[in-house]
Amino acid sequence: MDNPFVIDEEQRAILATVRRFVDEVVAPVAAELDRRDEPAACFSWDIVEKADAAGIRTMTLAEEHGGIGAGSLTTAMVIEELAKGDMGVAVVMAQTLKLAQILQTATSEDQRRRYLPKFRDDPRAVLAIGITEPETASNYFVPHRVPDAPFHTRAEKTDGGWKINGMKHFISNGNVASLYLLFAQTEKGKGLAEGATCFLVPRDTPGFTIGRVHDKMGERLANNAELIFQDCFVPDEDVVGAVGNGFQVLVDFFPASNAYAAATVLGVAVAAYERAVEWAKTRNQGGKLLIEHDGIATDLAECHMLLDVARTYIHRAAWAADNRELGWDPTFGSLPKVFASQAAWKIVTCCSEIHGGSGFMRDIGYEKLIRDAAAFLHSDGVNRTLLLKAAKHMF
Ligand SMILES: Cc1cc2nc3c(=O)[nH]c(=O)nc-3n(C[C@H](O)[C@H](O)[C@H](O)COP(=O)(O)OP(=O)(O)OC[C@H]3O[C@@H](n4cnc5c(N)ncnc54)[C@H](O)[C@@H]3O)c2cc1C
C-alpha cells in the first residue's frame, strides 16, 4: 500500500526514482561493501556519483540553486527509502541533504554565492557537520548552559579571521566531505550554548587534516572520522550566523534533523519486517506456514504497528519543521529518533528470531540489519540524552 502521507504526484515520482536507485545501485553491493575490513574501503564513490545522477544528492537545493527544493517531509521519505537498501548510504545522503538545506538558509548571500555552485556541480560533493569532541558530546545535545561544559576546540580571533585548534571525532562523512559546518568555542568562561560559533570550513583549508577513520560495528557504508585543526585559519566571511551564537544556527535551521535520523533507522526496521513477513509466508512448521501460527502473526502485527507509529511521528515532525509558523513543538527535535530507534531495535531482533536459526546466519542478512539498527541507539544523541533534552523543553 502506498504511504498515505504521499500527498502528490511529485513525491510519488521521487520515491519511485529512489526505489530504482536502491534496487539497481545499492542493494547489489551493500553486503559486500559492509564486509570489507578496512573502514574507508566500505565507502563507495560510485554510489555517491549515481545518487547525484539520479538527482538525489542535490534534491534539497531550491530550484534557483539547481535542485528540486524537496521539503523536509519528502526528504524524510527519501531517507527511509534509501535506508531500506542500506543504512550507511542513507546516512551519507541524509547528512548531505540536511546540510544543503542549512547552506541555503543559515548562510549569507556571499556564502551562498561562493559555496552552493561548487556543491551543486561536483557529483562527489558530500557534506559533514563537526560538533562532537572526545570531551564534549551529550553536553551539546542537552545543552548545558554552564562554563564547565564548553567545546575544547577553540577559535581565537586574529587578523581578518579565526585561528582554530582542536579536534572533533565520530563525524559522519568526516573523511569524504568537501565542506564542513564546524562548531568551536570562541568565548572562554562561557558554556557552549553562549560562547560557541559556527564556521564553514572547506576540506582543503590549510591546518585542517583528517585523523582516524573509525572502525564501526555497523552502518559501515558511511564513514566516520576525526577532524584535526592545527592553527587552521578561517576568514571572518566564513562565520555562519553571529559570533558566540553558533548554537542558534542549530536551533533555527536544524528542525528536521532528528526526523531524518529517525527515518534512517526506520528504513532498516522496514527492511527487517518485510523479510520476516516473506519468510513467515513460506516457512512451514507444525504442518502449517509460520504466518498461520498466532504467536508469529501477532508479533508481525506488533512490528507493523510500531513501524506505522514511528513513521507517523517522523512525518508529523518533518512537516512541522517546514511549517513552524503553524506551531512548533520543540520535542519534535529529539523524540522521534528516540521512538524510532527503540522500535527498530525491537523489530530487527524480533524479525531475526522469526527466522529461527537462519536469522543467526550471516548470509540471511539480519546480522547486518541488527548492527545497522544499533547505530542510532548511539548516534544523533543517545536516547537518554534526547529524553533529557525534551524534558527540559517540557518542564
Ligand atoms: C555512528 C555515529 C555517527 C555520528 N555522527 C556524528 C556527526 O556527524 N557529527 C557529530 O558532531 N557527531 C556525530 N556523532 C556523535 C554522537 O552524536 C555522540 O556520540 C553522541 O551524542 C554520544 O556522545 P558520547 O559518545 O560522547 O557519549 P557521552 O556524552 O559521554 O554519554 C555517555 C552516556 O552518558 C549519558 N549521559 C550524558 N550526559 C548525561 C546527563 N546529563 N544525564 C544522564 N545521562 C547522561 C548518555 O546518555 C550516554 O548514555 C556520531 C556518533 C556515532 C556513533
The ligand as an SDF file (V2000), in Angstrom:
LIG
                    3D

 53 58  0  0  0  0  0  0  0  0999 V2000
   27.6100    6.3980   14.0360 C   0  0  0  0  0  0  0  0  0  0  0  0
   27.7950    7.7470   14.6420 C   0  0  0  0  0  0  0  0  0  0  0  0
   27.6640    8.8860   13.8420 C   0  0  0  0  0  0  0  0  0  0  0  0
   27.8870   10.1620   14.3900 C   0  0  0  0  0  0  0  0  0  0  0  0
   27.8730   11.2660   13.5740 N   0  0  0  0  0  0  0  0  0  0  0  0
   28.1890   12.4910   14.0990 C   0  0  0  0  0  0  0  0  0  0  0  0
   28.3020   13.6390   13.2610 C   0  0  0  0  0  0  0  0  0  0  0  0
   28.1360   13.5740   12.0360 O   0  0  0  0  0  0  0  0  0  0  0  0
   28.6370   14.8290   13.8260 N   0  0  0  0  0  0  0  0  0  0  0  0
   28.8320   14.9700   15.1610 C   0  0  0  0  0  0  0  0  0  0  0  0
   29.1230   16.0650   15.6150 O   0  0  0  0  0  0  0  0  0  0  0  0
   28.7150   13.8820   16.0000 N   0  0  0  0  0  0  0  0  0  0  0  0
   28.4060   12.6590   15.4970 C   0  0  0  0  0  0  0  0  0  0  0  0
   28.3090   11.5530   16.3240 N   0  0  0  0  0  0  0  0  0  0  0  0
   28.4750   11.7250   17.7600 C   0  0  0  0  0  0  0  0  0  0  0  0
   27.2190   11.3830   18.5580 C   0  0  0  0  0  0  0  0  0  0  0  0
   26.2270   12.3410   18.3960 O   0  0  0  0  0  0  0  0  0  0  0  0
   27.6730   11.1940   20.0040 C   0  0  0  0  0  0  0  0  0  0  0  0
   28.4630   10.0380   20.0390 O   0  0  0  0  0  0  0  0  0  0  0  0
   26.5640   11.0130   20.9480 C   0  0  0  0  0  0  0  0  0  0  0  0
   25.8940   12.2260   21.0920 O   0  0  0  0  0  0  0  0  0  0  0  0
   27.0460   10.4990   22.3040 C   0  0  0  0  0  0  0  0  0  0  0  0
   28.1710   11.2120   22.7680 O   0  0  0  0  0  0  0  0  0  0  0  0
   29.3470   10.4560   23.5690 P   0  0  0  0  0  0  0  0  0  0  0  0
   29.7170    9.2860   22.7690 O   0  0  0  0  0  0  0  0  0  0  0  0
   30.4510   11.3970   23.8990 O   0  0  0  0  0  0  0  0  0  0  0  0
   28.6640    9.9920   24.9230 O   0  0  0  0  0  0  0  0  0  0  0  0
   28.6120   10.7800   26.3130 P   0  0  0  0  0  0  0  0  0  0  0  0
   28.1390   12.1780   26.0870 O   0  0  0  0  0  0  0  0  0  0  0  0
   29.9080   10.6120   27.0290 O   0  0  0  0  0  0  0  0  0  0  0  0
   27.4860    9.9770   27.0840 O   0  0  0  0  0  0  0  0  0  0  0  0
   27.7360    8.6920   27.6690 C   0  0  0  0  0  0  0  0  0  0  0  0
   26.4590    8.2150   28.3580 C   0  0  0  0  0  0  0  0  0  0  0  0
   26.1290    9.1260   29.4140 O   0  0  0  0  0  0  0  0  0  0  0  0
   24.7920    9.5820   29.2650 C   0  0  0  0  0  0  0  0  0  0  0  0
   24.6950   10.9770   29.7110 N   0  0  0  0  0  0  0  0  0  0  0  0
   25.4340   12.0270   29.2940 C   0  0  0  0  0  0  0  0  0  0  0  0
   25.0350   13.1530   29.9200 N   0  0  0  0  0  0  0  0  0  0  0  0
   24.0150   12.7990   30.7440 C   0  0  0  0  0  0  0  0  0  0  0  0
   23.1730   13.5050   31.6750 C   0  0  0  0  0  0  0  0  0  0  0  0
   23.2830   14.8270   31.8510 N   0  0  0  0  0  0  0  0  0  0  0  0
   22.2280   12.8050   32.3490 N   0  0  0  0  0  0  0  0  0  0  0  0
   22.0920   11.4470   32.1660 C   0  0  0  0  0  0  0  0  0  0  0  0
   22.8660   10.7430   31.3190 N   0  0  0  0  0  0  0  0  0  0  0  0
   23.8070   11.4020   30.6100 C   0  0  0  0  0  0  0  0  0  0  0  0
   24.4910    9.4560   27.7680 C   0  0  0  0  0  0  0  0  0  0  0  0
   23.0760    9.3390   27.5450 O   0  0  0  0  0  0  0  0  0  0  0  0
   25.2450    8.1730   27.4100 C   0  0  0  0  0  0  0  0  0  0  0  0
   24.4760    7.0370   27.6870 O   0  0  0  0  0  0  0  0  0  0  0  0
   28.1340   10.2780   15.7840 C   0  0  0  0  0  0  0  0  0  0  0  0
   28.2240    9.1290   16.5790 C   0  0  0  0  0  0  0  0  0  0  0  0
   28.0830    7.8770   16.0280 C   0  0  0  0  0  0  0  0  0  0  0  0
   28.2050    6.6730   16.9080 C   0  0  0  0  0  0  0  0  0  0  0  0
  1  2  1  0
  2  3  1  0
  2 52  2  0
  3  4  2  0
  4  5  1  0
  4 50  1  0
  5  6  2  0
  6  7  1  0
  6 13  1  0
  7  8  2  0
  7  9  1  0
  9 10  1  0
 10 11  2  0
 10 12  1  0
 12 13  2  0
 13 14  1  0
 14 15  1  0
 14 50  1  0
 15 16  1  0
 16 17  1  0
 16 18  1  0
 18 19  1  0
 18 20  1  0
 20 21  1  0
 20 22  1  0
 22 23  1  0
 23 24  1  0
 24 25  2  0
 24 26  1  0
 24 27  1  0
 27 28  1  0
 28 29  2  0
 28 30  1  0
 28 31  1  0
 31 32  1  0
 32 33  1  0
 33 34  1  0
 33 48  1  0
 34 35  1  0
 35 36  1  0
 35 46  1  0
 36 37  1  0
 36 45  1  0
 37 38  2  0
 38 39  1  0
 39 40  1  0
 39 45  2  0
 40 41  1  0
 40 42  2  0
 42 43  1  0
 43 44  2  0
 44 45  1  0
 46 47  1  0
 46 48  1  0
 48 49  1  0
 50 51  2  0
 51 52  1  0
 52 53  1  0
M  END
$$$$
